[in-house]
Amino acid sequence: MVAELTRLRLALLANIATGTPARRVGVGIGLLAALVAVIAVSARVLRLAQLDTVVARSEIVIGGSAIVLAFVVVPLLLQRDDPMDPRRFALFGIPGPKLALATAVSSVVALPVVATLVFSVATVLVWSASPLGAVLAVVGALLAVATCVLCGRIFSSVSALVLVTRRAREVAGVVGVFVLVLVAPADALALSLNWGSADTTLGDTVSRMLGFTPLGAAWALPAVAAGGDTGGAFLCFLIAAVTVSVLWVVWRTLVTLMMTSSRRDGAVRAQPAALGWFGSLPSTPAGSIAARSLTYWARDPRYYVPLVIIPIVPIILAIPLIVVQFPLQQYALFPLPIMCLFLGFAVHNDVALDNTAVWLHVVSGKRGIADRFGRIAPVLLLGLPLIGVGSVATVFFAHNSAALPSILGVSTCLLFVSTGLGSLLSARFPYAATRPGESPFTQPQTTGSTSVFVQVGIVVGTLALASPSLYFAIVALTPGGIAAAGSAAAGSAAAGVAADGLTADSAYWSSLWWGVLVGVAVLVLGGVAGGAVFNRRGPEILATSVRG
């Protein structure tokens, strides 16, 4: 039975290289990229054998725990049809425990599991300095791979049982992607901070904690033994073995349940015609407006052309700085906040771009708050991943991981504040905008200075409200800034510490907290106030939009 399912798995794996030439090229590029990533990670793991045991333990346990977590989360995000779903074998009369064992063992023939095996072999080589270490590393690697395989099988089946409708799958996918994106800066931040004492990083503390959890116990087994903690090594082995045993019982029970229950497939029910974002978002006033806004941002050049320009602005600003030989390593801290400012600025006259279509919002009686928060959906869907990924890239290119809190705080504040102010001013002071179908580079001729007032007001207001976060970031990033702040406050202070106890680390974190608090407050208040203005000035908004 195991051999049959393994051969079936191999045949299915070979099928990924079939299809059109474009598909084969895409699969080849994907496999090559995955191979390079696996080789790079394995090479890094092998170099850990030459480093301190504490460093090796931290990286292997945290990395291995992330792999196990991926086998839990990714099946819930992808929600693909599993060709080895136990329900497909329900008519063959195979006993549940036998089928559970066969499907679990055959799952080793899968690319993610193969990559995990390579990582496991690399960890075995790291701890193979002594015979006992090699044996414990092999045992830990086997338990870790078994944990990954069973987690993958269990959560793939749970996804097939629970997320049976298209709406449920899409919502789970969006939520999961946002969680993964926002976790990236948190991970980088956690691994770069000190915790407890000057020679102990938070990464060390996290790895020690994960080593006694189901996620990292198997990976920590040889590391704990190499540190001379026999009792801790036995506890890690016990936790890892119990984890595999519990997962096996859960998988065997789940297979039996799936083989005896009726199949629920969301694809069986006839689906309506594709509605794009309208079919993916909730059928609520805010959801429908968000769907329409997202459709516009994807198809209307008046929206997506400015988006293309946003990442070009920091490059243009960098040219004169290169001429005057400004250090690019320091300039790397600026592009992300600049892009967040301009992205939030995009909604400052969004209502006027609707032209006559805003009539539907006025006559249908939609609440203004639904209009305001529906229109900011594209900004948040683009801005939050931009902050999550861009902040990590920023501190990497700037070679300043300590600045990550301030980059997060300033970028979040600029994005949220400019969006909140735009939600208010676009309802109170809309001005003539480019009509649908016209070039996005044209602007209708108007009398008055409303457009200049609104645009300058958004930028100045955003910078003013974000000034606390900007202040703490500048104080922390400027050489001697902390000492200067302390001298101004008390006349004399220790180098790097202000009179009120402000250090570089506290300034970075103050920038984060001020940025998030002010940004969220302005975003919410701007949306609520803008909604109230929209309710009161609907006819005036319609007149201004049509006149444009």
Secondary structure as GFF3:
##gff-version 3
##sequence-region A 1 548
A	DSSP	alpha_helix	2	14	.	.	.	ID=ss1
A	DSSP	three_ten_helix	15	17	.	.	.	ID=ss2
A	DSSP	alpha_helix	21	47	.	.	.	ID=ss3
A	DSSP	three_ten_helix	48	50	.	.	.	ID=ss4
A	DSSP	alpha_helix	53	78	.	.	.	ID=ss5
A	DSSP	three_ten_helix	86	92	.	.	.	ID=ss6
A	DSSP	alpha_helix	96	106	.	.	.	ID=ss7
A	DSSP	alpha_helix	111	126	.	.	.	ID=ss8
A	DSSP	alpha_helix	131	162	.	.	.	ID=ss9
A	DSSP	alpha_helix	166	192	.	.	.	ID=ss10
A	DSSP	alpha_helix	202	210	.	.	.	ID=ss11
A	DSSP	alpha_helix	217	226	.	.	.	ID=ss12
A	DSSP	alpha_helix	230	260	.	.	.	ID=ss13
A	DSSP	alpha_helix	277	280	.	.	.	ID=ss14
A	DSSP	alpha_helix	285	299	.	.	.	ID=ss15
A	DSSP	alpha_helix	301	309	.	.	.	ID=ss16
A	DSSP	alpha_helix	312	323	.	.	.	ID=ss17
A	DSSP	alpha_helix	328	331	.	.	.	ID=ss18
A	DSSP	alpha_helix	335	345	.	.	.	ID=ss19
A	DSSP	alpha_helix	350	353	.	.	.	ID=ss20
A	DSSP	three_ten_helix	355	357	.	.	.	ID=ss21
A	DSSP	alpha_helix	358	363	.	.	.	ID=ss22
A	DSSP	alpha_helix	368	375	.	.	.	ID=ss23
A	DSSP	alpha_helix	377	398	.	.	.	ID=ss24
A	DSSP	three_ten_helix	401	403	.	.	.	ID=ss25
A	DSSP	alpha_helix	404	428	.	.	.	ID=ss26
A	DSSP	alpha_helix	450	465	.	.	.	ID=ss27
A	DSSP	alpha_helix	467	477	.	.	.	ID=ss28
A	DSSP	alpha_helix	481	490	.	.	.	ID=ss29
A	DSSP	alpha_helix	504	536	.	.	.	ID=ss30
A	DSSP	alpha_helix	538	547	.	.	.	ID=ss31
###
